[in-house]
Amino acid sequence: MTSQPELSFAEPETHRRPTQAGRILAYLRAGNRITAIEALERFQCFRLAARIHELRREGWQIEERTVETRSGKRVAEYSLATLTHAEGQPV
């Protein structure tokens, strides 16, 4: 009985699309702020808080503040702190 080779489903590095967290980070690094509805519209991201959690776990200092929408709802808005990543690189 011959053994079968292991299959790898990983895509080569050159074919990978940026992750949602990576695209959101780039948006924040450009000086923008983002809410959940903006994340849904711009990045098709239904779980912004989860992506923010991932970025914080990587060492990015992301500030959160509560803002009021035009309809009177209060939502979280995220932005990068002045000094960000664990290495303290400025934005």
C-alpha positions, 0 to 999 in steps of 0.5 A: 500500500502506497501512501498519498502525498500530503495536500497543501491548500495554502496559496502562494504568498504572491496570490494572497489578498490583503486581509480585512484587518490589513485593509482596515489598518491601512485605512487607519494609518492614512489618518482616517477614523472608522465605524462599523457601518463604514467598515461594512460599506468600505471593506464588507466587514461585518465584525469590525470589533473583532478586526480591531481586537486582532490589530490590538493583539498585534500591538497596534494602539487603537483608540475608541470613542463613542459618537452619535449618528444622525439618527441619534444612535451611539456607535464606536468610532476607532482611530489610531493613537498618535504613537501606534505599534509596539515599536512606537512608530509614529503614524 
